[in-house]
Amino acid sequence: MLPLRSPVVRTRPNAFSSKGVVSSSSIQSSVVGSKILEKGGNVADAAIATSAVLCVTQNNLCGLGGDLFALIRMNGKPIVDINGSGRASRNASIDYFRNKGMKHLPAKGEYAALTVPGIVDAWRIINKNFGTMEFKELLDPAINLANGGFPVTNHYHGSIKATLPSLGTYAWGENFAPGGKIPDVGSLFKQKDLANTLSVIASDGPESFYSGHLAEKIIKGLDGSGVLLDSHDLNGHTTTVGKPLHTTYRGFDIYETSPNSQGATAILWLNLFQLVHDGSNHGSEEWYRKALETGLLAYSQRNLHITDPMEHPLPDGFCSIPYAEELLGSSDSNAIMSGQRNDPGDTTYFNLADGDGNSLSVIQSNYMGFGSGIMPEGTGFVLQNRGAYFSLDAEHHNALKPGKRTFHTLCAAMAEKDGEFQFSAGTMGGDIQPQIHFQMITALIDAGMDPQLVLDGPRWAFPFTIYEKPGDLKAESSLYREISGLKGLPFRLREVEDMSSQFGHAQIVQRNRYGVVVGGSDPRGDGVSVGAL
């Protein structure tokens, strides 16, 4: 047997607060969210303000042109699932792209910008159903940061540098690298057009993004761009409010965002794992073998079944123990669809909780860094390229169809025990998100680790999309040395430097037995956990 994982070195302390903690991958957004709590706003108010700031300081990862998913626990009531993802344009069909000679949807440019941005309407729903503060007041910090500028981080500078070769010829280039010059690390980056757009949303309400003067400006700003989205697409957008997916893992109630989110993958994985392993000796050779075997099995089902549930619902009982038991006994349970492409998705995740157990677990994204690169003229935001995940194979369950939501890598998690809030957790990372969820949840529950210690620990991942076969098992260096002795795995083991962004930027907030909120923030990202005073 391999030895247990070596002691994890802490990079920073947990954040503690009896009032509430906000944890995100941007220092400004965490501070803004905590200040909303200090002003008397609730966690829903703080979440909207945090999300809006992220659309300014991390618009390489998310923005007004992207999507949002969330789990919301308020006032001891059942957890609510918010699906703020957009649908394909009514003009987007397989025949349209096939007639242009395309076998796959492009990742960048006008033809990648084919789904409606969902984030702004998700803010509206959260504010209407759970908020206590005026919408304008919640957007003021983001407006001020867009107008006055925020200090460019190493990650933000690096993201612009990596994107410039592919998007430099679009209007994106003049917005983010004027004259081809990338903003220096530590310089103030100002976004006047984005500030104006946020100001309109603040004054006219988020509905203006879809049916008001702002919607008209967006569509007019796309004239001649070749983008398929039109006013009917914006007007017809709706956010879905429903129940999250659920399972019980060793006495904890685990919740994940529902399809078209890939959260069902994590639920199925936890069910499979608890059937074959008791959770002891976390990080041992046997633990890794069972974790990887059940993970591949869960991903095989992800690849076959998750997409827009209105077009292709999950099989009955997908999140149940009997389904997992039957899957373990099936002969073709390791079937993985043939390979096709790699997903370099970019996203940002944040969460927050207060001392009463109210919490939001939120994830938002442009899909790939800076999305499609298409910016409606004068708006300051980039349209997402999430639609690029659709298949142009009419027989595939994730085939493109007008008005359909694509398979979505975004997922967010939350846990309760005996009716009490325990923790919220999530990460950016594209297709590997359920893998990081699994690692965080098992470390918190089975190993009893605290939030920051979980996030400081080394990670592993086997990255592949729903169109691929897995090949590599990547592990950060300090972990690679421990698991390199594993034999007979269906992977090529690859070493990656410690604290690599390839393994996501995750956050955890937890409520301890004293009613104090404990927050951890991933050292791989730019953020921190900030406690409200």
LOSEVEX-373788 format. One record per residue (C-alpha): residue in three letters; x, y, z. Coordinates in pm, whole numbers, padded with zeros to 5 digits, always signed. Layout:
alaXYZ
...
This chain:
met+00000+00000+00000
leu+00114+00356-00070
pro+00158+00576+00236
leu-00106+00832+00319
arg-00063+01168+00153
ser+00219+01374+00299
pro+00115+01661+00530
val-00023+01957+00336
val+00157+02288+00377
arg-00080+02575+00450
thr-00048+02873+00216
arg-00271+03099+00425
pro-00512+03083+00721
asn-00884+03020+00695
ala-01106+03326+00713
phe-01339+03322+01014
ser-01647+03533+01081
ser-01966+03488+01281
lys-02141+03728+01040
gly-02039+03580+00704
val-01756+03499+00465
val-01723+03565+00090
ser-01474+03352-00101
ser-01383+03425-00463
ser-01093+03431-00707
ser-01076+03811-00709
ile-00971+04013-00408
gln-01198+04303-00506
ser-01508+04087-00540
ser-01453+03918-00203
val-01408+04257-00032
val-01715+04404-00202
gly-01931+04106-00106
ser-01820+04124+00257
lys-01897+04498+00270
ile-02251+04432+00147
leu-02295+04192+00439
glu-02156+04456+00675
lys-02408+04710+00542
gly-02692+04477+00637
gly-02746+04307+00304
asn-02810+03935+00301
val-02606+03669+00118
ala-02819+03705-00197
asp-02744+04078-00210
ala-02376+04010-00152
ala-02373+03745-00423
ile-02507+03982-00689
ala-02251+04248-00598
thr-01972+03989-00597
ser-02082+03847-00931
ala-02097+04192-01091
val-01746+04281-00974
leu-01615+03953-01118
cys-01761+04063-01453
val-01518+04354-01434
thr-01206+04214-01268
gln-01224+03864-01417
asn-01396+03923-01749
asn-01133+03701-01903
leu-01322+03421-01726
cys-01679+03552-01699
gly-01882+03854-01798
leu-02213+04006-01898
gly-02201+03796-02214
gly-02180+03466-02024
asp-02384+03225-01812
leu-02439+03157-01441
phe-02549+02860-01230
ala-02620+02878-00856
leu-02747+02689-00555
ile-02924+02908-00298
arg-03006+02819+00062
met-03207+03086+00243
asn-03394+03096+00574
gly-03377+02721+00631
lys-03592+02651+00324
pro-03512+02384+00062
ile-03213+02463-00157
val-03303+02627-00488
asp-03128+02556-00817
ile-03079+02852-01056
asn-02998+02773-01418
gly-02893+03096-01584
ser-02758+02943-01903
gly-02859+03066-02246
arg-03017+02878-02533
ala-02902+02859-02891
ser-03028+03126-03126
arg-03343+03046-03319
asn-03124+03092-03630
ala-02863+02834-03527
ser-02913+02495-03689
ile-02693+02206-03795
asp-02786+02265-04158
tyr-02678+02630-04136
phe-02326+02534-04033
arg-02304+02223-04250
asn-02392+02434-04552
lys-02089+02645-04470
gly-01873+02334-04489
met-01820+02301-04114
lys-01784+01966-03938
his-01739+02124-03595
leu-01843+02457-03451
pro-01558+02710-03431
ala-01427+02805-03089
lys-01388+03177-03165
gly-01551+03445-03374
glu-01902+03521-03488
tyr-02016+03161-03533
ala-01913+03072-03177
ala-02137+03345-03033
leu-02462+03158-03082
thr-02615+03130-02732
val-02795+03399-02533
pro-02604+03539-02231
gly-02786+03428-01916
ile-02605+03593-01626
val-02791+03925-01611
asp-03134+03764-01595
ala-03006+03527-01326
trp-02920+03839-01120
arg-03277+03957-01171
ile-03421+03630-01044
ile-03190+03619-00740
asn-03266+03982-00654
lys-03641+03940-00699
asn-03676+03614-00505
phe-03412+03652-00234
gly-03266+04003-00222
thr-03330+04289+00018
met-03131+04576-00136
glu-03189+04796-00439
phe-03033+04655-00754
lys-02855+04982-00835
glu-02676+04982-00500
leu-02549+04630-00563
leu-02397+04723-00901
asp-02233+05048-00788
pro-01903+04883-00681
ala-01866+04710-01018
ile-01945+05035-01201
asn-01685+05222-00997
leu-01419+04955-01065
ala-01493+04960-01438
asn-01475+05341-01446
gly-01180+05394-01215
gly-00992+05078-01306
phe-00860+04781-01113
pro-00498+04667-01074
val-00401+04410-01339
thr-00291+04080-01185
asn-00037+03835-01324
his-00320+03598-01420
tyr-00515+03871-01601
his-00206+03994-01784
gly-00122+03636-01884
ser-00476+03573-02006
ile-00468+03876-02238
lys-00124+03773-02364
ala-00243+03418-02439
thr-00558+03546-02613
leu-00405+03821-02825
pro-00288+03592-03111
ser-00639+03452-03165
leu-00857+03757-03094
gly-00626+04050-03162
thr-00783+04123-03499
tyr-01132+04158-03346
ala-01263+04463-03162
trp-01156+04271-02853
gly-00796+04363-02930
glu-00852+04739-02907
asn-01048+04697-02584
phe-00804+04474-02398
ala-00471+04539-02571
pro-00493+04884-02733
gly-00235+04920-03007
gly-00125+04565-02936
lys+00008+04662-02591
ile-00092+04434-02306
pro-00167+04622-01981
asp+00123+04597-01737
val+00088+04396-01418
gly-00010+04639-01144
ser-00142+04904-01383
leu-00501+05027-01360
phe-00725+04881-01629
lys-01028+05098-01703
gln-01336+04991-01901
lys-01561+05290-01972
asp-01799+05113-02211
leu-01850+04831-01962
ala-01915+05086-01687
asn-02183+05250-01905
thr-02348+04914-01975
leu-02353+04826-01604
ser-02497+05171-01530
val-02786+05111-01769
ile-02855+04773-01608
ala-02846+04941-01266
ser-03082+05226-01361
asp-03320+05048-01601
gly-03310+04705-01436
pro-03162+04377-01560
glu-03460+04320-01789
ser-03325+04601-02009
phe-03050+04366-02121
tyr-03312+04149-02293
ser-03597+04377-02395
gly-03510+04741-02330
his-03289+05010-02478
leu-02980+04811-02382
ala-03107+04508-02574
glu-03153+04731-02878
lys-02798+04862-02838
ile-02662+04507-02814
ile-02835+04389-03131
lys-02751+04709-03319
gly-02391+04668-03201
leu-02382+04330-03376
asp-02491+04464-03715
gly-02269+04322-03988
ser-02083+04092-03747
gly-02235+03766-03873
val-02357+03674-03523
leu-02684+03480-03538
leu-02835+03618-03217
asp-03125+03858-03269
ser-03378+04051-03062
his-03618+03753-03056
asp-03347+03542-02892
leu-03289+03803-02621
asn-03660+03868-02565
gly-03734+03497-02532
his-03466+03418-02273
thr-03576+03278-01936
thr-03390+03161-01627
thr-03491+02822-01487
val-03561+02796-01114
gly-03597+02443-00979
lys-03472+02175-00745
pro-03107+02070-00734
leu-02982+01715-00775
his-02934+01532-00446
thr-02775+01230-00288
thr-02668+01124+00060
tyr-02298+01062+00117
arg-02201+00913+00454
gly-02483+01098+00630
phe-02436+01429+00446
asp-02694+01558+00198
ile-02501+01661-00114
tyr-02659+01893-00371
glu-02542+01977-00722
thr-02676+02196-01002
ser-02901+02003-01241
pro-02869+01947-01619
asn-02769+02096-01853
ser-02502+02142-01581
gln-02267+01845-01543
gly-02327+01834-01165
ala-02495+01495-01200
thr-02150+01349-01269
ala-02032+01432-00916
ile-02352+01292-00762
leu-02318+00962-00949
trp-01947+00941-00865
leu-02009+00982-00491
asn-02276+00712-00505
leu-02044+00473-00686
phe-01751+00544-00456
gln-01940+00488-00131
leu-02055+00151-00263
val-01697+00029-00311
his-01500+00215-00043
asp-01568+00313+00319
gly-01375+00640+00297
ser-01100+00538+00537
asn-00729+00582+00466
his-00793+00886+00252
gly-00511+00911-00006
ser-00399+00547+00017
glu-00331+00330-00286
glu-00666+00156-00250
trp-00841+00492-00215
tyr-00690+00617-00541
arg-00773+00300-00730
lys-01137+00306-00628
ala-01164+00682-00680
leu-01027+00660-01035
glu-01226+00350-01130
thr-01557+00498-01013
gly-01467+00836-01161
leu-01422+00689-01507
leu-01751+00509-01467
ala-01934+00827-01370
tyr-01779+01015-01662
ser-01885+00742-01903
gln-02245+00816-01807
arg-02188+01191-01825
asn-02073+01149-02184
leu-02388+00961-02277
his-02666+01147-02100
ile-02606+01508-01992
thr-02740+01789-02209
asp-03056+02001-02214
pro-03305+01787-02015
met-03593+01923-02224
glu-03440+01739-02519
his-03270+01445-02346
pro-03362+01391-01978
leu-03140+01194-01745
pro-03228+00825-01711
asp-03470+00750-01428
gly-03291+00723-01095
phe-02960+00854-01229
cys-02874+01007-00890
ser-02983+00704-00685
ile-02785+00429-00517
pro-02973+00154-00707
tyr-02867+00315-01037
ala-02506+00315-00919
glu-02533-00048-00805
glu-02669-00155-01142
leu-02396+00039-01319
leu-02124-00133-01116
gly-02258-00468-01228
ser-02299-00387-01598
ser-02058-00528-01855
asp-02038-00216-02072
ser-02015+00034-01791
asn-01678+00173-01899
ala-01792+00273-02247
ile-01649+00612-02346
met-01733+00785-02671
ser-01461+00837-02930
gly-01227+01133-02907
gln-01260+01457-03096
arg-01137+01772-02923
asn-01001+01931-02608
asp-01177+02182-02384
pro-00961+02471-02253
gly-01257+02629-02070
asp-01221+02928-01836
thr-01461+03009-01556
thr-01480+03165-01212
tyr-01651+03029-00900
phe-01741+03200-00573
asn-01943+03122-00264
leu-02054+03284+00056
ala-02240+03195+00374
asp-02354+03363+00693
gly-02373+03244+01052
asp-02737+03141+01012
gly-02652+02891+00738
asn-02773+03099+00445
ser-02545+03037+00148
leu-02498+03074-00226
ser-02273+02854-00438
val-02223+03036-00770
ile-02032+02971-01091
gln-02019+03193-01400
ser-01831+03180-01728
asn-01760+03301-02081
tyr-01661+02938-02157
met-01314+02975-02312
gly-01102+03274-02209
phe-01268+03598-02325
gly-01538+03388-02493
ser-01602+03431-02863
gly-01409+03758-02888
ile-01717+03928-03033
met-01811+04250-02852
pro-02135+04431-02940
glu-02010+04777-03032
gly-02001+05020-02740
thr-02105+04769-02473
gly-01765+04670-02330
phe-01846+04302-02287
val-01763+03988-02485
leu-02023+03735-02597
gln-01957+03385-02467
asn-01863+03096-02696
arg-02048+02831-02491
gly-02234+02719-02803
ala-01906+02583-02940
tyr-01963+02279-02717
phe-02261+02168-02929
ser-02214+01882-03175
leu-02303+01908-03545
asp-02378+01536-03547
ala-02757+01519-03557
glu-02754+01180-03381
his-02554+01303-03081
his-02753+01379-02766
asn-02579+01718-02747
ala-02655+01804-03110
leu-02717+02170-03189
lys-03080+02273-03216
pro-03244+02618-03216
gly-03353+02709-02863
lys-03156+02426-02701
arg-02915+02453-02409
thr-02583+02280-02459
phe-02408+02042-02220
his-02253+02276-01964
thr-01931+02219-01773
leu-02041+02458-01499
cys-02153+02302-01170
ala-02179+02411-00808
ala-02212+02209-00487
met-02360+02247-00140
ala-02398+02017+00161
glu-02629+01982+00461
lys-02642+01741+00753
asp-02947+01683+00972
gly-03109+01983+00805
glu-02821+02218+00885
phe-02593+02391+00635
gln-02245+02237+00624
phe-02052+02380+00327
ser-02058+02515-00027
ala-01785+02427-00275
gly-01694+02462-00639
thr-01423+02541-00889
met-01344+02662-01235
gly-01183+02403-01462
gly-01408+02308-01752
asp-01464+01935-01784
ile-01266+01846-01471
gln-01499+02030-01235
pro-01672+01714-01101
gln-01326+01570-01032
ile-01233+01866-00812
his-01577+01847-00646
phe-01510+01482-00563
gln-01168+01562-00418
met-01301+01850-00208
ile-01610+01670-00077
thr-01425+01353+00020
ala-01146+01554+00186
leu-01399+01754+00388
ile-01616+01457+00489
asp-01390+01151+00489
ala-01063+01314+00595
gly-01217+01588+00812
met-00993+01858+00664
asp-01075+02227+00700
pro-01151+02441+00390
gln-00813+02605+00341
leu-00624+02283+00403
val-00833+02109+00135
leu-00757+02383-00117
asp-00386+02391-00034
gly-00352+02019-00105
pro-00218+01881-00436
arg-00469+01770-00701
trp-00510+01527-00985
ala-00734+01523-01292
phe-00805+01325-01609
pro-00923+01595-01853
phe-01147+01511-02148
thr-01470+01638-02307
ile-01785+01438-02375
tyr-01646+01375-02725
glu-01316+01221-02615
lys-01154+00920-02454
pro-00947+00980-02141
gly-00574+00942-02181
asp-00370+01130-01924
leu-00394+01135-01547
lys-00230+01462-01447
ala-00102+01516-01095
glu+00069+01806-00927
ser+00434+01736-00847
ser+00404+01672-00474
leu+00124+01423-00540
tyr+00283+01275-00854
arg+00572+01146-00644
glu+00328+00960-00420
ile+00109+00799-00684
ser+00373+00725-00947
gly+00391+00370-00809
leu+00033+00290-00903
lys+00028+00014-01166
gly-00233-00101-01412
leu-00424+00227-01441
pro-00592+00310-01774
phe-00396+00636-01793
arg-00060+00784-01880
leu+00056+00954-01561
arg+00174+01312-01624
glu+00346+01546-01380
val+00236+01909-01357
glu+00392+02178-01138
asp+00235+02237-00797
met-00037+02501-00768
ser-00117+02486-01140
ser-00430+02657-01274
gln-00487+02340-01478
phe-00651+02205-01162
gly-00896+02488-01114
his-00939+02782-00879
ala-01169+02651-00608
gln-01340+02801-00304
ile-01501+02651+00007
val-01713+02809+00279
gln-01817+02599+00578
arg-02024+02660+00892
asn-01863+02499+01194
arg-02030+02362+01507
tyr-01998+02700+01680
gly-02199+02876+01410
val-01888+03047+01275
val-01832+03061+00899
val-01495+02930+00781
gly-01371+03023+00434
gly-01089+02898+00214
ser-00969+03034-00120
asp-00753+02861-00377
pro-00387+02971-00385
arg-00387+02884-00756
gly-00603+03190-00822
asp-00599+03562-00743
gly-00861+03562-00471
val-00907+03542-00097
ser-01177+03463+00156
val-01294+03775+00339
gly-01495+03771+00659
ala-01755+04037+00731
leu-01691+04242+01046
